[in-house]
Amino acid sequence: MTAEDTEIFGFCRAATELTHQAPCSGNPPNQWIAFALAIGAFSAGITKSVAAEDCPGAATDIATDRPDVTNSSVVVPQGSLQSESGVNWTARQAATVIDGPTTRLRLGVASCTEILLDLPNYFHPVRGPGASGFSDLSPAIKRQLGSLPGEFQLSLTAGLELPTGAVRISGPGYGGYIQLPWSKELGGGWSLSGMFTAFFFPGQSRSNPTLEPTFVLERQVGQRADVFIEYFADGPQHGIPTQAINSGGAYRLTSTQQVDFHAGFGLNRESPDYFFGLGYSFRLDGLF
């Protein structure tokens, strides 16, 4: 199910706000742009044989990248536009920060393929020191790779961080990331999912790459709701990783609308003391 990747604390902007580390830095990286485009082309090309029935259609229920950090392993239907938004409250001993709206737009541009755009969201300290300002704009492409042996669903996402936000929030430079979200139905309403992300920040060699694994256990409750518990961590190449437990749920008002919540806590001193958030998502079908 994130613009939550905008994010609870794992990305560059959250490290600046919540741990008061130096912001990420970098220069305009033509090599990173080329790398992300190559990954996007690769993901679009290697799965031409994916059967259409493996990917969502307009009749399927909304599947979001929120409220957990782990993104959905399926894309939005072709011709559909999905908007996912929310607000977050994050607290640690020295400061409390609210940010929002964390808006992600997802457009199904072809069968099994979507483009997505994380819009800038605003960070504001409500207690203690911290910077105020907007985060970066982040475009990406996502390709659903189909059902793998063992009935695993897998997708590949490649994205860029464009330096459009406040330097104290997101840093002055470009960034990029590669994500592999996966999922597996266990039966009886239970499912297991996760995601592996590698973040790259040119010009900050001590943080490259920053790796983020996530694992989620989810339970469907009735026909319209589900609840989850999630573990996730951010591990820079040098330094102490942050770790947290996240939990929450979602309720589908209709097949194309969802409300959600999440709440969690950190597992070490480098992580937030606690965080929670609320969100709403909707999908418009049949646009083209």
ROLO-134693 format. One record per residue (C-alpha): residue number from 1; residue in three letters; chain; x, y, z. Coordinates in Angstrom, 2 decimals, decimal comma, m for minus. Layout:
% residues N
atom k NUM; r Ala; c A; xx X; yy Y; zz Z
...
This chain:
% residues 288
atom k 1; r Met; c A; xx 0,00; yy 0,00; zz 0,00
atom k 2; r Thr; c A; xx 3,27; yy 5,40; zz 0,13
atom k 3; r Ala; c A; xx 3,70; yy 8,63; zz m0,32
atom k 4; r Glu; c A; xx 4,60; yy 7,48; zz 3,22
atom k 5; r Asp; c A; xx 8,00; yy 7,14; zz 1,62
atom k 6; r Thr; c A; xx 7,94; yy 10,94; zz 1,68
atom k 7; r Glu; c A; xx 8,42; yy 9,86; zz 4,68
atom k 8; r Ile; c A; xx 8,18; yy 8,77; zz 8,30
atom k 9; r Phe; c A; xx 11,91; yy 9,21; zz 8,77
atom k 10; r Gly; c A; xx 13,85; yy 7,12; zz 6,36
atom k 11; r Phe; c A; xx 14,65; yy 9,42; zz 3,47
atom k 12; r Cys; c A; xx 17,02; yy 12,35; zz 3,34
atom k 13; r Arg; c A; xx 14,48; yy 14,98; zz 4,34
atom k 14; r Ala; c A; xx 13,43; yy 13,12; zz 7,47
atom k 15; r Ala; c A; xx 17,00; yy 12,58; zz 8,58
atom k 16; r Thr; c A; xx 17,54; yy 16,32; zz 8,35
atom k 17; r Glu; c A; xx 14,40; yy 17,15; zz 10,29
atom k 18; r Leu; c A; xx 14,43; yy 14,49; zz 12,94
atom k 19; r Thr; c A; xx 18,04; yy 13,54; zz 13,53
atom k 20; r His; c A; xx 19,52; yy 16,96; zz 12,72
atom k 21; r Gln; c A; xx 22,15; yy 15,43; zz 10,46
atom k 22; r Ala; c A; xx 23,65; yy 17,47; zz 7,66
atom k 23; r Pro; c A; xx 21,35; yy 17,48; zz 4,65
atom k 24; r Cys; c A; xx 22,16; yy 15,33; zz 1,70
atom k 25; r Ser; c A; xx 24,18; yy 16,95; zz m1,00
atom k 26; r Gly; c A; xx 25,01; yy 16,38; zz m4,62
atom k 27; r Asn; c A; xx 25,47; yy 17,90; zz m8,02
atom k 28; r Pro; c A; xx 23,18; yy 17,50; zz m11,02
atom k 29; r Pro; c A; xx 23,96; yy 13,88; zz m11,89
atom k 30; r Asn; c A; xx 23,57; yy 13,11; zz m15,56
atom k 31; r Gln; c A; xx 24,81; yy 9,61; zz m14,86
atom k 32; r Trp; c A; xx 22,05; yy 9,05; zz m12,30
atom k 33; r Ile; c A; xx 19,37; yy 10,32; zz m14,67
atom k 34; r Ala; c A; xx 20,66; yy 7,99; zz m17,37
atom k 35; r Phe; c A; xx 20,79; yy 5,14; zz m14,85
atom k 36; r Ala; c A; xx 17,16; yy 5,63; zz m13,78
atom k 37; r Leu; c A; xx 15,97; yy 5,86; zz m17,38
atom k 38; r Ala; c A; xx 17,86; yy 2,70; zz m18,23
atom k 39; r Ile; c A; xx 16,25; yy 0,86; zz m15,33
atom k 40; r Gly; c A; xx 12,83; yy 2,08; zz m16,44
atom k 41; r Ala; c A; xx 13,41; yy 0,89; zz m19,97
atom k 42; r Phe; c A; xx 14,72; yy m2,41; zz m18,65
atom k 43; r Ser; c A; xx 11,66; yy m2,98; zz m16,48
atom k 44; r Ala; c A; xx 9,36; yy m2,16; zz m19,39
atom k 45; r Gly; c A; xx 11,20; yy m4,48; zz m21,75
atom k 46; r Ile; c A; xx 11,90; yy m7,63; zz m19,79
atom k 47; r Thr; c A; xx 8,25; yy m8,29; zz m19,00
atom k 48; r Lys; c A; xx 6,53; yy m7,95; zz m22,37
atom k 49; r Ser; c A; xx 5,41; yy m11,52; zz m21,87
atom k 50; r Val; c A; xx 3,51; yy m10,71; zz m18,66
atom k 51; r Ala; c A; xx m0,07; yy m11,87; zz m19,18
atom k 52; r Ala; c A; xx m2,69; yy m9,13; zz m19,05
atom k 53; r Glu; c A; xx m4,66; yy m11,10; zz m16,46
atom k 54; r Asp; c A; xx m1,72; yy m10,80; zz m14,04
atom k 55; r Cys; c A; xx m2,18; yy m7,02; zz m13,86
atom k 56; r Pro; c A; xx m5,10; yy m5,03; zz m12,38
atom k 57; r Gly; c A; xx m8,13; yy m3,89; zz m14,34
atom k 58; r Ala; c A; xx m10,77; yy m1,26; zz m13,59
atom k 59; r Ala; c A; xx m12,88; yy m3,89; zz m11,82
atom k 60; r Thr; c A; xx m10,25; yy m4,51; zz m9,13
atom k 61; r Asp; c A; xx m10,38; yy m2,79; zz m5,75
atom k 62; r Ile; c A; xx m8,07; yy 0,11; zz m5,05
atom k 63; r Ala; c A; xx m4,58; yy m0,98; zz m3,93
atom k 64; r Thr; c A; xx m2,42; yy 1,80; zz m2,48
atom k 65; r Asp; c A; xx 1,18; yy 2,50; zz m1,50
atom k 66; r Arg; c A; xx 0,00; yy 3,64; zz 1,94
atom k 67; r Pro; c A; xx m0,40; yy 3,66; zz 4,93
atom k 68; r Asp; c A; xx 2,60; yy 1,38; zz 5,41
atom k 69; r Val; c A; xx 6,07; yy 2,20; zz 4,11
atom k 70; r Thr; c A; xx 5,95; yy m0,90; zz 1,89
atom k 71; r Asn; c A; xx 4,51; yy m0,10; zz m1,53
atom k 72; r Ser; c A; xx 1,96; yy m2,19; zz m3,37
atom k 73; r Ser; c A; xx 3,40; yy m4,91; zz m5,58
atom k 74; r Val; c A; xx 0,74; yy m4,19; zz m8,23
atom k 75; r Val; c A; xx 0,30; yy m1,14; zz m10,46
atom k 76; r Val; c A; xx m2,84; yy 0,90; zz m11,08
atom k 77; r Pro; c A; xx m5,03; yy m0,17; zz m14,04
atom k 78; r Gln; c A; xx m4,24; yy 1,20; zz m17,48
atom k 79; r Gly; c A; xx m6,10; yy 4,47; zz m18,04
atom k 80; r Ser; c A; xx m6,59; yy 5,11; zz m14,31
atom k 81; r Leu; c A; xx m5,32; yy 7,96; zz m12,15
atom k 82; r Gln; c A; xx m4,89; yy 7,31; zz m8,43
atom k 83; r Ser; c A; xx m4,24; yy 9,95; zz m5,76
atom k 84; r Glu; c A; xx m2,93; yy 8,99; zz m2,31
atom k 85; r Ser; c A; xx m2,57; yy 11,67; zz 0,38
atom k 86; r Gly; c A; xx m2,05; yy 11,94; zz 4,10
atom k 87; r Val; c A; xx m0,54; yy 13,81; zz 7,02
atom k 88; r Asn; c A; xx 2,09; yy 12,59; zz 9,51
atom k 89; r Trp; c A; xx 3,02; yy 13,50; zz 13,07
atom k 90; r Thr; c A; xx 6,52; yy 12,43; zz 14,14
atom k 91; r Ala; c A; xx 8,04; yy 12,93; zz 17,60
atom k 92; r Arg; c A; xx 11,39; yy 12,37; zz 19,24
atom k 93; r Gln; c A; xx 12,94; yy 13,72; zz 22,41
atom k 94; r Ala; c A; xx 14,22; yy 16,96; zz 20,89
atom k 95; r Ala; c A; xx 11,47; yy 17,84; zz 18,42
atom k 96; r Thr; c A; xx 8,04; yy 17,12; zz 17,02
atom k 97; r Val; c A; xx 7,31; yy 17,58; zz 13,32
atom k 98; r Ile; c A; xx 4,11; yy 17,53; zz 11,30
atom k 99; r Asp; c A; xx 4,22; yy 17,12; zz 7,53
atom k 100; r Gly; c A; xx 1,69; yy 16,93; zz 4,75
atom k 101; r Pro; c A; xx m0,05; yy 16,48; zz 2,54
atom k 102; r Thr; c A; xx 2,11; yy 13,55; zz 1,44
atom k 103; r Thr; c A; xx 0,57; yy 13,23; zz m2,02
atom k 104; r Arg; c A; xx 1,46; yy 10,54; zz m4,54
atom k 105; r Leu; c A; xx m0,13; yy 10,51; zz m8,00
atom k 106; r Arg; c A; xx m0,11; yy 7,23; zz m9,93
atom k 107; r Leu; c A; xx m1,13; yy 6,98; zz m13,59
atom k 108; r Gly; c A; xx m1,55; yy 3,69; zz m15,44
atom k 109; r Val; c A; xx 0,04; yy 4,48; zz m18,80
atom k 110; r Ala; c A; xx 0,09; yy 0,93; zz m20,19
atom k 111; r Ser; c A; xx m0,73; yy m2,60; zz m19,18
atom k 112; r Cys; c A; xx 1,30; yy m3,45; zz m16,06
atom k 113; r Thr; c A; xx 3,08; yy m0,05; zz m16,13
atom k 114; r Glu; c A; xx 2,52; yy 3,19; zz m14,24
atom k 115; r Ile; c A; xx 4,27; yy 6,49; zz m13,79
atom k 116; r Leu; c A; xx 4,09; yy 8,09; zz m10,38
atom k 117; r Leu; c A; xx 4,85; yy 11,49; zz m8,94
atom k 118; r Asp; c A; xx 5,47; yy 12,35; zz m5,30
atom k 119; r Leu; c A; xx 4,49; yy 16,00; zz m4,87
atom k 120; r Pro; c A; xx 6,33; yy 18,29; zz m2,43
atom k 121; r Asn; c A; xx 4,87; yy 18,19; zz 1,08
atom k 122; r Tyr; c A; xx 5,40; yy 20,74; zz 3,81
atom k 123; r Phe; c A; xx 7,38; yy 20,04; zz 7,02
atom k 124; r His; c A; xx 6,77; yy 22,18; zz 10,10
atom k 125; r Pro; c A; xx 8,19; yy 21,76; zz 13,61
atom k 126; r Val; c A; xx 5,50; yy 22,09; zz 16,27
atom k 127; r Arg; c A; xx 7,92; yy 21,57; zz 19,18
atom k 128; r Gly; c A; xx 11,67; yy 22,04; zz 19,47
atom k 129; r Pro; c A; xx 14,21; yy 22,94; zz 16,78
atom k 130; r Gly; c A; xx 13,80; yy 22,08; zz 13,13
atom k 131; r Ala; c A; xx 13,48; yy 23,49; zz 9,64
atom k 132; r Ser; c A; xx 10,26; yy 24,38; zz 7,85
atom k 133; r Gly; c A; xx 9,79; yy 23,99; zz 4,14
atom k 134; r Phe; c A; xx 8,81; yy 21,78; zz 1,25
atom k 135; r Ser; c A; xx 10,35; yy 18,49; zz 0,23
atom k 136; r Asp; c A; xx 11,52; yy 17,59; zz m3,27
atom k 137; r Leu; c A; xx 9,51; yy 16,60; zz m6,32
atom k 138; r Ser; c A; xx 10,05; yy 12,94; zz m7,16
atom k 139; r Pro; c A; xx 8,97; yy 11,27; zz m10,44
atom k 140; r Ala; c A; xx 9,28; yy 7,52; zz m11,02
atom k 141; r Ile; c A; xx 8,24; yy 4,65; zz m13,25
atom k 142; r Lys; c A; xx 6,93; yy 1,31; zz m11,98
atom k 143; r Arg; c A; xx 6,56; yy m1,98; zz m13,83
atom k 144; r Gln; c A; xx 4,70; yy m5,00; zz m12,49
atom k 145; r Leu; c A; xx 6,77; yy m8,06; zz m13,31
atom k 146; r Gly; c A; xx 3,91; yy m10,53; zz m12,97
atom k 147; r Ser; c A; xx 3,39; yy m13,58; zz m10,84
atom k 148; r Leu; c A; xx 6,64; yy m15,42; zz m10,09
atom k 149; r Pro; c A; xx 7,17; yy m19,05; zz m9,03
atom k 150; r Gly; c A; xx 5,61; yy m19,61; zz m5,64
atom k 151; r Glu; c A; xx 2,84; yy m17,14; zz m6,54
atom k 152; r Phe; c A; xx 4,90; yy m14,12; zz m5,53
atom k 153; r Gln; c A; xx 3,95; yy m10,77; zz m7,05
atom k 154; r Leu; c A; xx 6,92; yy m8,51; zz m7,82
atom k 155; r Ser; c A; xx 7,34; yy m4,99; zz m9,21
atom k 156; r Leu; c A; xx 10,30; yy m2,78; zz m10,04
atom k 157; r Thr; c A; xx 10,34; yy 0,99; zz m9,48
atom k 158; r Ala; c A; xx 13,01; yy 3,51; zz m10,49
atom k 159; r Gly; c A; xx 12,73; yy 7,11; zz m9,30
atom k 160; r Leu; c A; xx 14,54; yy 10,44; zz m9,06
atom k 161; r Glu; c A; xx 14,67; yy 13,13; zz m6,39
atom k 162; r Leu; c A; xx 14,68; yy 16,54; zz m8,07
atom k 163; r Pro; c A; xx 16,16; yy 19,39; zz m5,96
atom k 164; r Thr; c A; xx 13,02; yy 21,54; zz m5,90
atom k 165; r Gly; c A; xx 12,50; yy 21,70; zz m2,12
atom k 166; r Ala; c A; xx 14,09; yy 23,51; zz 0,78
atom k 167; r Val; c A; xx 17,78; yy 22,70; zz 1,17
atom k 168; r Arg; c A; xx 17,42; yy 22,15; zz 4,93
atom k 169; r Ile; c A; xx 14,68; yy 19,62; zz 4,30
atom k 170; r Ser; c A; xx 15,91; yy 17,65; zz 1,31
atom k 171; r Gly; c A; xx 19,44; yy 18,81; zz 0,61
atom k 172; r Pro; c A; xx 20,71; yy 20,71; zz m2,43
atom k 173; r Gly; c A; xx 21,32; yy 17,84; zz m4,82
atom k 174; r Tyr; c A; xx 19,70; yy 15,19; zz m6,91
atom k 175; r Gly; c A; xx 19,03; yy 11,69; zz m5,68
atom k 176; r Gly; c A; xx 17,67; yy 8,42; zz m6,98
atom k 177; r Tyr; c A; xx 16,22; yy 5,14; zz m5,82
atom k 178; r Ile; c A; xx 15,42; yy 1,63; zz m6,97
atom k 179; r Gln; c A; xx 12,63; yy m0,36; zz m5,29
atom k 180; r Leu; c A; xx 11,50; yy m3,98; zz m5,41
atom k 181; r Pro; c A; xx 8,09; yy m4,41; zz m3,71
atom k 182; r Trp; c A; xx 6,78; yy m7,99; zz m3,45
atom k 183; r Ser; c A; xx 3,82; yy m9,81; zz m1,94
atom k 184; r Lys; c A; xx 2,42; yy m13,29; zz m1,42
atom k 185; r Glu; c A; xx m1,05; yy m14,46; zz m0,40
atom k 186; r Leu; c A; xx m0,89; yy m16,95; zz 2,47
atom k 187; r Gly; c A; xx m4,55; yy m17,95; zz 2,52
atom k 188; r Gly; c A; xx m7,31; yy m17,38; zz 5,02
atom k 189; r Gly; c A; xx m7,14; yy m13,60; zz 4,53
atom k 190; r Trp; c A; xx m3,45; yy m13,43; zz 5,50
atom k 191; r Ser; c A; xx m0,69; yy m12,08; zz 3,27
atom k 192; r Leu; c A; xx 3,02; yy m11,35; zz 3,51
atom k 193; r Ser; c A; xx 4,76; yy m8,51; zz 1,70
atom k 194; r Gly; c A; xx 7,90; yy m6,45; zz 1,76
atom k 195; r Met; c A; xx 10,13; yy m4,11; zz m0,18
atom k 196; r Phe; c A; xx 13,82; yy m3,55; zz m0,72
atom k 197; r Thr; c A; xx 14,94; yy m0,02; zz m1,60
atom k 198; r Ala; c A; xx 18,36; yy 1,39; zz m2,44
atom k 199; r Phe; c A; xx 18,68; yy 5,20; zz m2,19
atom k 200; r Phe; c A; xx 21,58; yy 7,00; zz m3,87
atom k 201; r Phe; c A; xx 22,73; yy 10,53; zz m3,08
atom k 202; r Pro; c A; xx 25,53; yy 11,75; zz m5,38
atom k 203; r Gly; c A; xx 28,11; yy 13,77; zz m3,50
atom k 204; r Gln; c A; xx 27,47; yy 12,07; zz m0,16
atom k 205; r Ser; c A; xx 29,59; yy 8,96; zz m0,38
atom k 206; r Arg; c A; xx 29,16; yy 8,08; zz 3,30
atom k 207; r Ser; c A; xx 25,45; yy 7,47; zz 2,74
atom k 208; r Asn; c A; xx 25,64; yy 5,62; zz m0,59
atom k 209; r Pro; c A; xx 23,81; yy 3,46; zz m0,87
atom k 210; r Thr; c A; xx 21,26; yy 3,79; zz 1,92
atom k 211; r Leu; c A; xx 19,33; yy 0,51; zz 2,05
atom k 212; r Glu; c A; xx 15,77; yy 0,13; zz 3,33
atom k 213; r Pro; c A; xx 14,25; yy m3,33; zz 3,85
atom k 214; r Thr; c A; xx 10,64; yy m3,69; zz 4,97
atom k 215; r Phe; c A; xx 8,47; yy m6,66; zz 5,97
atom k 216; r Val; c A; xx 4,69; yy m6,66; zz 6,46
atom k 217; r Leu; c A; xx 2,17; yy m9,15; zz 7,81
atom k 218; r Glu; c A; xx m1,36; yy m8,20; zz 6,74
atom k 219; r Arg; c A; xx m4,81; yy m9,56; zz 7,60
atom k 220; r Gln; c A; xx m8,00; yy m8,89; zz 5,69
atom k 221; r Val; c A; xx m10,94; yy m8,01; zz 7,96
atom k 222; r Gly; c A; xx m14,25; yy m8,52; zz 6,20
atom k 223; r Gln; c A; xx m14,66; yy m7,47; zz 2,58
atom k 224; r Arg; c A; xx m13,49; yy m3,86; zz 2,89
atom k 225; r Ala; c A; xx m10,82; yy m3,57; zz 5,57
atom k 226; r Asp; c A; xx m7,36; yy m4,82; zz 6,38
atom k 227; r Val; c A; xx m4,86; yy m4,35; zz 9,20
atom k 228; r Phe; c A; xx m1,09; yy m4,77; zz 9,22
atom k 229; r Ile; c A; xx 2,07; yy m4,76; zz 11,26
atom k 230; r Glu; c A; xx 5,37; yy m3,78; zz 9,65
atom k 231; r Tyr; c A; xx 9,08; yy m3,68; zz 10,39
atom k 232; r Phe; c A; xx 11,34; yy m1,33; zz 8,47
atom k 233; r Ala; c A; xx 14,87; yy 0,02; zz 8,73
atom k 234; r Asp; c A; xx 17,14; yy 2,50; zz 6,98
atom k 235; r Gly; c A; xx 20,81; yy 1,59; zz 6,85
atom k 236; r Pro; c A; xx 23,37; yy 4,04; zz 5,46
atom k 237; r Gln; c A; xx 26,68; yy 2,63; zz 4,27
atom k 238; r His; c A; xx 28,35; yy 4,25; zz 7,28
atom k 239; r Gly; c A; xx 26,45; yy 4,96; zz 10,48
atom k 240; r Ile; c A; xx 23,82; yy 3,44; zz 12,72
atom k 241; r Pro; c A; xx 20,61; yy 2,29; zz 11,01
atom k 242; r Thr; c A; xx 17,20; yy 3,50; zz 12,09
atom k 243; r Gln; c A; xx 14,58; yy 0,84; zz 12,85
atom k 244; r Ala; c A; xx 10,88; yy 1,01; zz 13,59
atom k 245; r Ile; c A; xx 7,64; yy m0,91; zz 14,00
atom k 246; r Asn; c A; xx 4,65; yy 0,44; zz 12,09
atom k 247; r Ser; c A; xx 1,04; yy m0,72; zz 12,29
atom k 248; r Gly; c A; xx m2,35; yy 0,41; zz 11,08
atom k 249; r Gly; c A; xx m5,22; yy m0,35; zz 8,77
atom k 250; r Ala; c A; xx m7,28; yy 0,72; zz 5,79
atom k 251; r Tyr; c A; xx m10,99; yy 0,76; zz 5,01
atom k 252; r Arg; c A; xx m12,36; yy 0,91; zz 1,46
atom k 253; r Leu; c A; xx m15,37; yy 3,23; zz 1,35
atom k 254; r Thr; c A; xx m15,98; yy 2,04; zz m2,22
atom k 255; r Ser; c A; xx m13,94; yy m0,03; zz m4,67
atom k 256; r Thr; c A; xx m12,08; yy 3,17; zz m5,64
atom k 257; r Gln; c A; xx m11,86; yy 5,10; zz m2,33
atom k 258; r Gln; c A; xx m9,94; yy 4,33; zz 0,86
atom k 259; r Val; c A; xx m9,29; yy 5,89; zz 4,26
atom k 260; r Asp; c A; xx m6,35; yy 4,73; zz 6,39
atom k 261; r Phe; c A; xx m4,31; yy 5,28; zz 9,53
atom k 262; r His; c A; xx m0,94; yy 4,16; zz 10,84
atom k 263; r Ala; c A; xx 1,00; yy 4,46; zz 14,10
atom k 264; r Gly; c A; xx 4,35; yy 3,19; zz 15,26
atom k 265; r Phe; c A; xx 7,49; yy 3,63; zz 17,32
atom k 266; r Gly; c A; xx 11,25; yy 3,50; zz 16,92
atom k 267; r Leu; c A; xx 13,44; yy 0,65; zz 18,09
atom k 268; r Asn; c A; xx 16,67; yy 2,57; zz 18,76
atom k 269; r Arg; c A; xx 17,88; yy 6,05; zz 19,72
atom k 270; r Glu; c A; xx 18,40; yy 7,08; zz 16,10
atom k 271; r Ser; c A; xx 14,70; yy 6,49; zz 15,32
atom k 272; r Pro; c A; xx 11,65; yy 8,62; zz 16,19
atom k 273; r Asp; c A; xx 10,04; yy 7,98; zz 19,56
atom k 274; r Tyr; c A; xx 6,65; yy 7,57; zz 17,90
atom k 275; r Phe; c A; xx 4,70; yy 8,60; zz 14,80
atom k 276; r Phe; c A; xx 1,20; yy 8,38; zz 13,43
atom k 277; r Gly; c A; xx m0,72; yy 9,51; zz 10,38
atom k 278; r Leu; c A; xx m4,05; yy 9,59; zz 8,54
atom k 279; r Gly; c A; xx m4,78; yy 9,37; zz 4,84
atom k 280; r Tyr; c A; xx m7,32; yy 9,26; zz 2,03
atom k 281; r Ser; c A; xx m6,95; yy 7,79; zz m1,47
atom k 282; r Phe; c A; xx m9,15; yy 7,62; zz m4,56
atom k 283; r Arg; c A; xx m8,94; yy 6,31; zz m8,11
atom k 284; r Leu; c A; xx m10,46; yy 7,62; zz m11,36
atom k 285; r Asp; c A; xx m10,91; yy 4,95; zz m14,04
atom k 286; r Gly; c A; xx m11,37; yy 5,02; zz m17,79
atom k 287; r Leu; c A; xx m9,50; yy 8,27; zz m18,49
atom k 288; r Phe; c A; xx m8,11; yy 6,91; zz m21,78
